[in-house]
């Protein structure tokens, strides 16, 4: 990384730190909304499984599904998630962003955000040209960790050698959800602490 890129990175970090501190209430509201949407999505799934006739109210095993039934089950779930979680969340963030942009942000903040958005797009295009393809964020590490967690869950639950046909599909969904929640708690709490330390200036350079 060149000295110019390093300088831009430091300036960018300083800007976002000041921005978050200045609009800390909005930041907390956004964080709470994201967490609420995630919890809402999980609750919709938990309520949908025992209420859906497709899938035997959660009692079917994998060998009772066909490709058509599996797709139908997934489509109904997606529709409920969109109706009860995605649309309300999108409407909330739309109102919040409009309020932030038209009523809260100063003109200097707006110009700075526009400038950084333009620079971000140019930087992304540069990396795409260098790589020869669009940048794709990595998510394989978390998926692998989640898979290992589910394996541990199934082993501890005493179903390590139980045939798939003897366990309902909802069992594996609940296993994944339980593992996801525990991983989120284990890694989420230290992450929140690090963010607080970063904003307070005790983690990294002070603004």
N, C-alpha and C positions, 0 to 999 in steps of 0.2 A: 504494500500500500504506500503510495507517494505521500509526501508531506502535505500537499494540497488536499488530498482525499482525507487524510487524518484530521486536518484542520476543519474541513467541512463536517466530518463526523462529530467532532467535539462541539462545533457550533450548533449542529442539529440537536444533539443531546441537551445542550444548555437551553435551547428554545423550548423543547418539549417539557423539560423540567419546570421552567418558568410558567409555561402554558397550563400545565396540570395543577401547579400550586395556585395559580391565579383563579382557575375555574375548578377548584377542588370539589365543590358541591355537584357540579355537572358530572365530573369524573366518577364520583361515588354513585350517583344516580345511574349512570351508564353501566357501571360494574354490577350494581344490584339488578338492573334490568336484564343483563346477560345471564346472570346466575338464575334469576327468576324464570327466564325463558327456558334455560336448560332443565330446571326442576319441573317446569310445566310440561316440557316434552317427555320427560321420564314418566310423569304422572299420567299423561294421556296414553302412553304405551301400557302402563300397568293397569289402567282402567279398560283399555281396549281388549287386551288379551282375554280376560274372563267374560267379556260381554259379547265377543264376536262369535257368531255361529260358524263362520268360516274358521276352521281350525279346532272345532269341537270345544269352544270356550276354554282353550288353552290346554286341553287334555290329549290332543292328537300327538302321535309320535311322528318322526320324520318319514317313516315308510308309508304313512297314510296320506301324505301330500303328493299331489301331482304338480307339474310345472304350472299348469293353468291355475290351480287353487292357490299355490304359493304366490304367484303374481297378483291374483285377486286379493289375497290377504294383505300383501304389501301395499297395493293401491289404496285400499280402504284406510289403512293406517296412515299413509301419506296424506290423504284427503283430510282426515281428522286433525293431523298435526298442522296442516296448512290453515285449516279453519280456526282451530282453537289456540294455536301458538304462533305460527309464522305471521299471519295477517295482523293480529293485535300487536305483536312485537314490532313489525315493520311500521305500523301506524304510530306507535309510541315514539320510535326513534325518528320518524319523519317530523313529528310535531316538535320533538326535543331539538333536532338539528335546525329546524326553521326558527325556533325560539332563540337558539344560541347565535345563529347567523344574523338574524334581523334585529334582535333586541338586546343581546348581551355583548357580542364581540365589538371591539373598537375597529375603526377603519385600518389602523396599523396592523392589528392582528389579522384582519381579513387579507390585506396585501401580503403579509408574511406567509400565510397559509397558501395563498395562490402561488406565490413564488416557490415555496417548497414542494407543492404538488407538481408544478412544472418540472422542477429539478429532479424529483423522484421519477417521473415518467421518462425523462431523458436518460437517467441513470439505468433504469430498467431496460430501455431500448439498447443502450450500449452493451449491457451484459448479455442481452439476447443475441446481438451481433457477434460478440466474442465467443459465446457458447455454441452459436449456430442453431439454437432452439430456444423456446420460451422457458424461463426459469420456473421450476416446479418445486414448491416447498416440500420438505421431507416430513413424512408422518409414519414411516415404517417403524421407527424406533418405539413410538408409543403403542402402535398396533402389536408389535412383538411383546412388549411389556404386558399389555392387556391379555394377550394369549397365554403368557406364562402365568399370570395371576389367575386366569380361569382354570388352567391345569391344576394349580395348587388348590383352588376352591373345590374342584371335583374330587381331588385326591383326599383332602381333609374331610369332605362330606361322605366319603366311603363309597363313591361310585366310579372309581378309577377303572375297574374291570367290568363295569356294567355295560351291556350292549346298548347302542344308541336306540334300538327299537324298544327298549324297556323304559326309556325316559321320555317324558313329554318334551315337546319343543320349547314350551314355556320355561322348563327347568334350565335350559341353556341360556335363554334370554335373561332370566333372573340372575344366573351365575355371572353373565357378562356385566349386567347392571351393578350388581353388588361389588364386583371387582373394580369397575369403573369408579364407583363412589369412593371406595377405599383408596385407590390410587390418587384420585383428586384431592382427598383429604391429606394424604401423606405428603404429596408434592405441592399442594395448593397453599398450605399454611406457611412453609418456608418461603414460597414465592411471594406471598403477601408481605412477609417480614422484610424480604430483600427490597421490594418495591418501596415500602415505607422508609427503609434506611437510605435508599437511593434518593428519594424525594427530600429527606431531611438533610442530605449532604454528608451523611456518615459512611456512605458506601460509594466510593469513587470521589472525584473531585467536587468541591463545593462550588456552587454557582455564585 
